[in-house]
Amino acid sequence: MTALTSSTGSDTNTSTTLVPQKRPQYQFDQAIHSTFIGKAKSDTFVYAGRVDQSWAVGQVPAVSYVIAMSLNAVIQHYSSRFQNDPIALNTFFFRPCKGGPFTVEIRDLKTSSKGYCIVEAILRQPENLNEPVPTDIDQLSANWVVKTHSILTMGNMDAEKGVTFIHTPWSEKPPSFQAMEPNIADFMSEYVELYQDMSTFPPVMGGETPGKPEVHHCVGFRDGRTIDYPSLAYYSDMFIHPNYSLGEKILGGRRWNPTMQLEIQFKRRPAADMKRVLGSFRVPHIINNRFDLDGALFDMDGQLLAITRHQCLLVPWDRNTPPSKL
């Protein structure tokens, strides 16, 4: 297979070259894979791929998997620039994604030779999900619907020098792998190996006494793929949800927790041979079925890699999976 790809070594480069495309080795890379298909008349650079429905929570592809698709396209777009590290990402979710083709439209909002850049990434899908993945910009039609809208800051972490001071309790005391035991997630467990600190769970699942709305765990890909920026984005929302420890009595029944907005700030570049990441997540406030969720990701030595902030909703589970599909 041959597809278009771009050379983006400068802020104004718009050239394209044909290069052979190999199937990625690892499952996650296959799921987020996209290729450059051309520059649109609106001056956006467009990448195309296919949403894999198996990376889903119930019937809806996981939001962090969807974010990873956009981030992967932006990293490709910036691969030859000085600013090849994502510094921050803020994604708004307009509509749920579904299995089928997707495009990511990338627009540079602020460019710089050595400073930080700001970039917009819009993920779209066609109304007809049976359409083939486009291989050329001229194959796109007007019926592609916006699913997510992301704003990213790109920089170069090697160029960042200065004061380092950490005050937050989470970063002072990362989760302990020694306190964890193997566990199985309800979704995507065929891809992800999970170890969990069970101390935040209720004494009896489904009992009267709730646990803490916190999760402390360790995750990694079963096929041995290493950790990088797209996988950090994926692991920013890949967990047994902290709310489940509260139980259905407090939550008002079985609930889905869709994300409306997710922000990730990347603090360090993962080591090249890193295969597991530690994570802590907690829900401090639920008010009128809308809640915030804070997260932190660490390497196995306890160094902070990223922090997250989510804005989410509590809704009945059948909003995700109707009873007819259970």
Phi, psi and chi 1 to 4 in degrees:
 res  aa     phi    psi   chi1   chi2   chi3   chi4
   1 MET       -  139.9  176.0 -178.2  175.8      -
   2 THR  -123.6  138.2  -57.6      -      -      -
   3 ALA  -141.5  162.0      -      -      -      -
   4 LEU   -73.6  140.7  -79.1  167.7      -      -
   5 THR  -138.7  162.4 -173.8      -      -      -
   6 SER  -112.5  157.9   69.0      -      -      -
   7 SER  -112.2  114.9  172.6      -      -      -
   8 THR  -120.1   44.7   53.8      -      -      -
   9 GLY   -69.7  -19.1      -      -      -      -
  10 SER  -128.9  165.8   69.5      -      -      -
  11 ASP   -66.9  -22.8  -65.3  -27.4      -      -
  12 THR  -111.7    2.4   57.7      -      -      -
  13 ASN   -68.0  127.9 -166.6  -46.4      -      -
  14 THR  -125.2   13.4   61.1      -      -      -
  15 SER   -75.9  156.8   64.9      -      -      -
  16 THR  -130.6  151.5   59.5      -      -      -
  17 THR  -136.0  150.0   -2.5      -      -      -
  18 LEU   -90.0  125.3  -76.3  168.7      -      -
  19 VAL  -134.7  150.5  -63.3      -      -      -
  20 PRO   -67.0  141.1  -10.7   20.9      -      -
  21 GLN  -110.0  122.2  -64.2  -67.2  -51.3      -
  22 LYS   -95.8  147.2  -64.3 -178.4  179.3  179.3
  23 ARG   -67.7  127.6 -178.9  174.1  174.3   83.0
  24 PRO   -59.9  149.8  -23.3   33.2      -      -
  25 GLN   -73.1  -41.4  175.5 -176.8   -4.0      -
  26 TYR   -97.7  154.1  -66.1  105.5      -      -
  27 GLN   -60.7  -42.9  -65.6  167.7  -37.6      -
  28 PHE   -65.1  -40.5 -177.4   67.2      -      -
  29 ASP   -65.5  -35.9  -66.1  -49.8      -      -
  30 GLN   -64.6  -37.1  -66.2  169.6   16.0      -
  31 ALA   -73.5  -30.1      -      -      -      -
  32 ILE  -102.4    2.7   65.3  173.0      -      -
  33 HIS   -60.2  137.1 -179.5   67.0      -      -
  34 SER  -149.8  157.6   62.2      -      -      -
  35 THR  -130.0  153.5   54.8      -      -      -
  36 PHE   -73.4  128.5 -178.8   74.2      -      -
  37 ILE  -115.7   -0.7   63.1  169.1      -      -
  38 GLY   139.2  173.3      -      -      -      -
  39 LYS  -103.6  127.3 -173.6  177.9 -179.9 -177.6
  40 ALA   -79.7  164.5      -      -      -      -
  41 LYS   -63.1  -21.8  -66.3  178.7  179.9  178.5
  42 SER   -82.1    8.9   59.2      -      -      -
  43 ASP    67.6   26.6  -76.1  -22.1      -      -
  44 THR  -101.5  146.1   57.6      -      -      -
  45 PHE   -94.6  127.6  -63.8   82.9      -      -
  46 VAL  -114.1  128.7 -177.0      -      -      -
  47 TYR  -114.8  147.9  -69.3   73.1      -      -
  48 ALA  -133.9  146.1      -      -      -      -
  49 GLY  -161.6 -162.1      -      -      -      -
  50 ARG  -131.6  130.3  178.0  172.6  -67.5  -82.2
  51 VAL   -72.4  127.0  177.0      -      -      -
  52 ASP   -92.2  113.5 -174.6  -21.8      -      -
  53 GLN   -65.5  -17.6 -174.6   65.0   36.0      -
  54 SER   -74.3  -14.4   66.6      -      -      -
  55 TRP   -92.6   64.4  -67.0   76.5      -      -
  56 ALA  -132.8  157.8      -      -      -      -
  57 VAL  -105.2  108.4  175.3      -      -      -
  58 GLY    65.1 -121.3      -      -      -      -
  59 GLN   -98.3    1.0  -62.9  -65.4  -50.8      -
  60 VAL  -117.1  123.1  179.2      -      -      -
  61 PRO   -51.5  135.5  -29.4   36.5      -      -
  62 ALA   -57.4  137.5      -      -      -      -
  63 VAL   -61.7  -36.3  -64.6      -      -      -
  64 SER   -72.8  -28.4   53.7      -      -      -
  65 TYR   -65.6  -41.7  161.1   54.0      -      -
  66 VAL   -63.6  -43.1  173.0      -      -      -
  67 ILE   -59.8  -41.4  -74.6  179.4      -      -
  68 ALA   -61.7  -32.3      -      -      -      -
  69 MET   -64.6  -45.5  -67.9 -171.5  -67.5      -
  70 SER   -65.0  -45.4  -69.3      -      -      -
  71 LEU   -62.5  -40.1  177.9   57.9      -      -
  72 ASN   -60.3  -40.8 -176.2   54.8      -      -
  73 ALA   -65.7  -41.9      -      -      -      -
  74 VAL   -64.8  -40.9  171.5      -      -      -
  75 ILE   -63.1  -38.9  -71.7  174.2      -      -
  76 GLN   -60.8  -45.4  -70.3 -176.2   70.1      -
  77 HIS   -61.1  -33.8 -176.7   62.5      -      -
  78 TYR  -100.6    8.6  -88.4   76.0      -      -
  79 SER   -62.0  -28.8   61.0      -      -      -
  80 SER  -101.2    5.7  -61.1      -      -      -
  81 ARG   -96.1  166.2  -59.7 -167.8 -169.6 -173.7
  82 PHE   -62.8  -37.0  178.9   75.9      -      -
  83 GLN   -89.8   75.9  -59.9   87.8  -10.6      -
  84 ASN  -104.8   13.1   54.3   16.8      -      -
  85 ASP  -113.1  129.7  -67.0  -52.8      -      -
  86 PRO   -72.3  133.1   25.7  -31.4      -      -
  87 ILE  -100.9  -40.7  -57.9  -60.1      -      -
  88 ALA  -153.4  153.3      -      -      -      -
  89 LEU  -144.0  133.3  175.8  155.7      -      -
  90 ASN  -132.9  114.7 -161.3  -20.6      -      -
  91 THR  -117.0  133.9  -62.9      -      -      -
  92 PHE  -108.5  133.6  -66.1   86.2      -      -
  93 PHE  -100.7  114.1  -61.6   87.8      -      -
  94 PHE   -87.1  -46.1  -69.9    7.3      -      -
  95 ARG  -146.0  151.8  -60.2  172.4 -177.1   83.4
  96 PRO   -64.2  141.3  -19.6   31.4      -      -
  97 CYS   -78.1  163.2  -78.0      -      -      -
  98 LYS  -140.3  162.4  -63.0  179.5 -179.5  179.2
  99 GLY   -59.8  130.4      -      -      -      -
 100 GLY   149.1 -173.3      -      -      -      -
 101 PRO   -65.4  153.1  -15.4   28.1      -      -
 102 PHE  -143.6  156.7   74.3   87.9      -      -
 103 THR  -127.6  152.5   59.8      -      -      -
 104 VAL  -120.9  118.3  178.3      -      -      -
 105 GLU   -97.8  122.4  -58.4  172.0    5.6      -
 106 ILE  -112.5  129.3  -62.3  172.0      -      -
 107 ARG  -131.1  127.6 -176.2 -166.8  -50.5  -85.5
 108 ASP   -76.6  120.5  -67.1  -50.3      -      -
 109 LEU   -94.5  -34.5  -59.7  179.2      -      -
 110 LYS  -145.4  122.7  173.0 -174.2  175.8  -66.6
 111 THR  -112.1  161.1   59.6      -      -      -
 112 SER  -159.1  150.7  173.6      -      -      -
 113 SER   -74.2  -41.4   59.1      -      -      -
 114 LYS  -131.0  -11.7  -62.4  -65.9 -177.0 -179.4
 115 GLY   -89.4 -164.7      -      -      -      -
 116 TYR   -79.0  146.7  -63.7  105.7      -      -
 117 CYS  -115.0  149.7  -64.4      -      -      -
 118 ILE  -115.6  131.1  -51.1  -63.1      -      -
 119 VAL  -135.5  144.2   57.9      -      -      -
 120 GLU  -105.2  137.8  174.8 -171.9   64.3      -
 121 ALA  -133.2  119.3      -      -      -      -
 122 ILE  -113.7  122.2  -64.2  175.7      -      -
 123 LEU   -97.5  128.6 -170.9  145.7      -      -
 124 ARG  -124.6  156.9  -62.5  178.6 -173.1  -95.1
 125 GLN  -136.0  151.9  -72.0 -164.7  -80.0      -
 126 PRO   -75.2  155.3   28.0  -34.5      -      -
 127 GLU   -62.1  -37.4  -67.6  178.2   -4.6      -
 128 ASN   -94.4  101.6  177.1   11.9      -      -
 129 LEU   -74.1   -4.4  -66.2  169.2      -      -
 130 ASN   -85.6   -3.8  -66.8  -40.2      -      -
 131 GLU   -61.2  148.4  -72.7 -171.7   23.1      -
 132 PRO   -71.6  159.0   26.4  -34.0      -      -
 133 VAL   -66.3  125.4  174.9      -      -      -
 134 PRO   -66.7  143.5   22.9  -32.0      -      -
 135 THR  -113.7   -0.6   56.7      -      -      -
 136 ASP  -148.4  146.0 -173.9   87.4      -      -
 137 ILE   -60.4  -29.0 -164.6   72.3      -      -
 138 ASP   -72.6  -11.1  -66.9  -28.4      -      -
 139 GLN   -83.5   -8.4  -63.8  171.9   -6.3      -
 140 LEU   -79.8  142.2  -65.1  178.1      -      -
 141 SER  -117.3 -178.9   60.0      -      -      -
 142 ALA   -81.4   -4.9      -      -      -      -
 143 ASN   -94.3   26.8   66.8  -21.1      -      -
 144 TRP   -93.0  128.6  -76.2   61.7      -      -
 145 VAL  -101.7  137.2  179.4      -      -      -
 146 VAL   -69.9  126.6  175.2      -      -      -
 147 LYS  -106.1  -40.4  -62.5  -60.7 -177.4   78.5
 148 THR  -139.8  154.4   71.3      -      -      -
 149 HIS  -131.5  117.8 -166.1  144.3      -      -
 150 SER  -120.3  144.0  -59.1      -      -      -
 151 ILE  -119.9  127.5  -59.0  -65.6      -      -
 152 LEU  -122.7  147.9  -60.8   93.3      -      -
 153 THR  -105.7  126.3  -56.9      -      -      -
 154 MET  -112.0  141.6  -60.1  -65.3  -68.4      -
 155 GLY  -153.6 -162.1      -      -      -      -
 156 ASN  -132.8  109.6 -172.4  -53.8      -      -
 157 MET   -68.3  -24.5  -69.6 -166.1 -178.0      -
 158 ASP   -66.2  -25.1  -69.7  -26.6      -      -
 159 ALA   -88.8   -7.0      -      -      -      -
 160 GLU   -85.1  115.3  -67.0 -177.2  -38.5      -
 161 LYS  -129.8  149.5  -50.3  -66.4 -178.4 -176.2
 162 GLY   143.0 -157.6      -      -      -      -
 163 VAL   -68.5  137.6  174.2      -      -      -
 164 THR  -124.9  120.7  -63.7      -      -      -
 165 PHE  -147.3  127.8  177.1   81.1      -      -
 166 ILE  -119.5  125.0  -64.3  175.2      -      -
 167 HIS  -112.5  -27.8  173.5   63.2      -      -
 168 THR   -68.1  141.3   61.4      -      -      -
 169 PRO   -58.3  -37.5  -23.9   33.3      -      -
 170 TRP   -60.0  -44.9  -83.4   20.9      -      -
 171 SER   -73.8  -25.1  -60.0      -      -      -
 172 GLU   -73.1  -28.4  -68.9  173.1   -3.7      -
 173 LYS  -136.8   85.6 -170.8  177.9 -179.9 -179.0
 174 PRO   -65.5  163.6  -18.4   31.5      -      -
 175 PRO   -63.1  150.0   20.7  -31.1      -      -
 176 SER   -98.1  123.6  169.1      -      -      -
 177 PHE   -65.0  -30.1 -177.3   72.1      -      -
 178 GLN   -65.7  -22.0  -74.8   66.5   38.0      -
 179 ALA   -87.8    4.1      -      -      -      -
 180 MET  -106.7  159.4  -59.4  176.3 -171.8      -
 181 GLU  -136.6  157.7   56.3 -172.7   86.7      -
 182 PRO   -59.7  142.2  -22.6   33.1      -      -
 183 ASN  -145.4  166.1 -160.9   10.2      -      -
 184 ILE  -122.8  125.1  -60.8  -67.5      -      -
 185 ALA   -76.0  154.9      -      -      -      -
 186 ASP   -68.3  -28.1  -69.1  -23.2      -      -
 187 PHE  -133.4  145.6  -55.4  101.6      -      -
 188 MET    63.5   20.5  -64.6  170.7  -77.8      -
 189 SER   -68.5  -19.0   58.9      -      -      -
 190 GLU   -69.6  -17.7   67.0  -90.1   35.8      -
 191 TYR  -104.6  -27.9  -58.9  124.9      -      -
 192 VAL  -121.1  130.9  175.7      -      -      -
 193 GLU   -91.3  132.9 -172.6  177.4   36.5      -
 194 LEU  -129.6  132.7  171.3   67.0      -      -
 195 TYR  -122.0  136.9  -62.9   85.3      -      -
 196 GLN  -131.0  139.1 -168.8  102.0   27.5      -
 197 ASP   -82.7  110.9 -179.8  -12.9      -      -
 198 MET   -82.8   -1.2  -57.4  -63.9 -169.3      -
 199 SER   -68.2  -18.6   65.3      -      -      -
 200 THR   -90.3   -8.4   61.8      -      -      -
 201 PHE   -73.2  157.8  -77.7   17.9      -      -
 202 PRO   -65.0  153.3   21.0  -30.6      -      -
 203 PRO   -55.2  -38.6  -22.1   31.3      -      -
 204 VAL  -132.5  119.1  178.6      -      -      -
 205 MET   -62.0  125.7  -65.6  -59.5  -69.6      -
 206 GLY    85.7    2.9      -      -      -      -
 207 GLY   -84.6 -171.1      -      -      -      -
 208 GLU   -79.6  -28.8  -68.8  -65.6  -43.6      -
 209 THR   -92.9  119.4  -55.9      -      -      -
 210 PRO   -76.8  161.4   28.9  -34.4      -      -
 211 GLY   -93.4 -162.0      -      -      -      -
 212 LYS   -96.4  139.7  -63.6  179.2 -179.2  178.7
 213 PRO   -76.6   60.8   29.4  -33.5      -      -
 214 GLU  -136.4  151.3  -63.3 -176.5    5.3      -
 215 VAL  -133.7  132.7  163.4      -      -      -
 216 HIS  -129.9  118.4  -51.5  -72.6      -      -
 217 HIS  -150.1  177.1   69.6 -165.5      -      -
 218 CYS  -133.2  132.6  175.2      -      -      -
 219 VAL  -133.5  154.6  -74.9      -      -      -
 220 GLY  -165.4  160.7      -      -      -      -
 221 PHE   -78.0  137.2  -67.2  110.2      -      -
 222 ARG   -65.6  -27.7  -69.5 -170.3 -178.7  -83.8
 223 ASP   -87.8    7.8   61.6    5.1      -      -
 224 GLY    87.6    6.8      -      -      -      -
 225 ARG   -62.2  141.6 -173.9 -166.1 -172.8  -82.0
 226 THR   -80.4  167.3   54.4      -      -      -
 227 ILE   -89.0  133.4  -57.2  -62.7      -      -
 228 ASP  -142.7 -168.3   59.4    1.3      -      -
 229 TYR   -62.8  -48.8  -68.0  125.2      -      -
 230 PRO   -59.6  -36.6  -27.9   37.5      -      -
 231 SER   -73.8  -31.1   57.5      -      -      -
 232 LEU   -61.6  -40.3  -78.0 -179.4      -      -
 233 ALA   -61.9  -42.1      -      -      -      -
 234 TYR   -62.3  -45.2  171.5   63.8      -      -
 235 TYR   -75.3   -6.0  -73.8  129.5      -      -
 236 SER   -69.7  -15.7   70.8      -      -      -
 237 ASP  -142.4   23.7 -162.3   85.7      -      -
 238 MET  -108.3   96.0  169.7   56.1 -164.9      -
 239 PHE  -160.7  161.2   40.4   65.4      -      -
 240 ILE   -72.3  119.3  -65.0  175.7      -      -
 241 HIS   -61.3  135.5 -155.0  -76.3      -      -
 242 PRO   -56.0  -32.3  -24.8   32.6      -      -
 243 ASN   -63.1  -26.7  -79.6  -15.7      -      -
 244 TYR   -64.5  -22.7  -67.3  159.6      -      -
 245 SER   -69.8  -17.5  -70.9      -      -      -
 246 LEU   -76.9  -26.1  -64.2  176.7      -      -
 247 GLY    88.5  158.7      -      -      -      -
 248 GLU   -68.4  -23.9  -67.2 -172.6   10.0      -
 249 LYS   -64.1  -44.9 -176.7  176.6 -179.8  179.8
 250 ILE   -74.0  -40.3  -69.6  177.6      -      -
 251 LEU   -77.8  -13.1  -62.3  178.4      -      -
 252 GLY    82.8   30.8      -      -      -      -
 253 GLY   117.8 -175.7      -      -      -      -
 254 ARG   -71.2  129.7 -167.9 -178.6 -177.5 -158.9
 255 ARG  -126.0  148.2  -64.4  -65.1 -175.9  178.4
 256 TRP  -103.2  148.0  179.1   36.6      -      -
 257 ASN  -121.6   67.3  -57.9  -91.1      -      -
 258 PRO   -65.9  143.6   25.3  -33.8      -      -
 259 THR   -93.3  128.5  -57.6      -      -      -
 260 MET   -91.4  -32.5  -64.9 -168.1  -67.2      -
 261 GLN  -152.3  139.3  176.6 -171.3   -1.7      -
 262 LEU  -139.2  127.1 -163.4  158.9      -      -
 263 GLU  -114.4  134.5  178.6 -175.1    2.7      -
 264 ILE  -124.9  131.2  -52.9  170.7      -      -
 265 GLN  -114.3  119.7  -67.6 -171.5   33.4      -
 266 PHE   -88.0  128.0  -61.2   92.5      -      -
 267 LYS  -105.4  -31.6  -60.3  -60.3 -175.5 -178.6
 268 ARG  -142.7  153.8  -74.7 -174.1  177.5   88.6
 269 ARG   -81.3  127.9 -176.2 -175.0  -60.7  144.5
 270 PRO   -62.2  145.6  -17.2   29.1      -      -
 271 ALA   -63.3  149.3      -      -      -      -
 272 ALA   -62.6  -29.8      -      -      -      -
 273 ASP  -101.7   13.1   59.2   -9.8      -      -
 274 MET   -75.9  128.0 -179.9  179.2  164.9      -
 275 LYS  -120.0   -7.0  -68.0 -169.0  175.1 -178.4
 276 ARG  -135.6  154.6  -71.0  177.3  177.5  172.3
 277 VAL  -134.9  140.0   62.0      -      -      -
 278 LEU   -90.7  143.9  -62.9  168.2      -      -
 279 GLY  -140.7  143.7      -      -      -      -
 280 SER  -129.9  134.1  -74.3      -      -      -
 281 PHE  -140.9  142.9  -58.5   89.8      -      -
 282 ARG  -148.9  153.0   63.2 -176.8  175.3 -171.1
 283 VAL  -111.4  103.2  175.0      -      -      -
 284 PRO   -80.6  -29.8   24.0  -28.3      -      -
 285 HIS  -142.0  126.6  -43.5  100.7      -      -
 286 ILE  -118.5  118.0  -56.5  175.2      -      -
 287 ILE  -133.8  115.5  -61.3  175.3      -      -
 288 ASN    54.9   44.4  -66.7  -33.8      -      -
 289 ASN    69.7    8.4  -83.8    0.5      -      -
 290 ARG  -114.8  134.8  179.0  166.5   54.6   84.8
 291 PHE  -141.3  158.6   65.6   90.4      -      -
 292 ASP  -107.3  152.5   48.5  -59.1      -      -
 293 LEU  -138.1  127.5 -172.4  154.6      -      -
 294 ASP  -107.1  143.0  -62.3  -37.6      -      -
 295 GLY  -141.3  160.0      -      -      -      -
 296 ALA  -146.4  138.7      -      -      -      -
 297 LEU  -118.3  138.5  -62.0  170.9      -      -
 298 PHE  -132.9  156.2  -53.5   84.2      -      -
 299 ASP   -80.4  176.8   65.6   17.7      -      -
 300 MET   -70.3  -11.9  -63.0  -56.5  -68.9      -
 301 ASP   -92.3    1.9  -66.0  -35.6      -      -
 302 GLY    87.1   10.0      -      -      -      -
 303 GLN   -80.0  134.1  -69.2 -165.2  100.4      -
 304 LEU   -69.1  127.3 -177.7   65.7      -      -
 305 LEU  -103.8  -38.6  -62.6  173.9      -      -
 306 ALA  -161.8  154.2      -      -      -      -
 307 ILE  -122.5  153.5   58.4  172.6      -      -
 308 THR  -133.6  154.2   72.0      -      -      -
 309 ARG  -141.7  126.5  168.9   58.1   67.2   90.5
 310 HIS  -118.0  144.1  -44.7 -128.0      -      -
 311 GLN  -116.5  120.8  179.7 -179.4 -159.9      -
 312 CYS  -135.2  172.9  -50.1      -      -      -
 313 LEU  -126.4  151.8  -66.2  174.5      -      -
 314 LEU   -99.4  120.2  -84.4  176.4      -      -
 315 VAL  -136.3  159.1  -59.4      -      -      -
 316 PRO   -57.4  143.9  -24.7   34.6      -      -
 317 TRP   -59.4  -31.5  176.8 -104.2      -      -
 318 ASP   -70.5   -5.4   59.1   16.1      -      -
 319 ARG   -68.6  -26.4  -72.2  -88.1  -62.6  -84.9
 320 ASN   -88.7  -53.0  175.9  -58.0      -      -
 321 THR  -129.3  102.9  -55.2      -      -      -
 322 PRO   -57.2  149.5  -22.9   33.3      -      -
 323 PRO   -52.6  -30.5  -26.4   34.2      -      -
 324 SER   -65.9  -19.1   60.9      -      -      -
 325 LYS  -103.8   -1.7  -65.1 -173.8  178.4 -178.5
 326 LEU   -75.2      -  -69.2  176.4      -      -
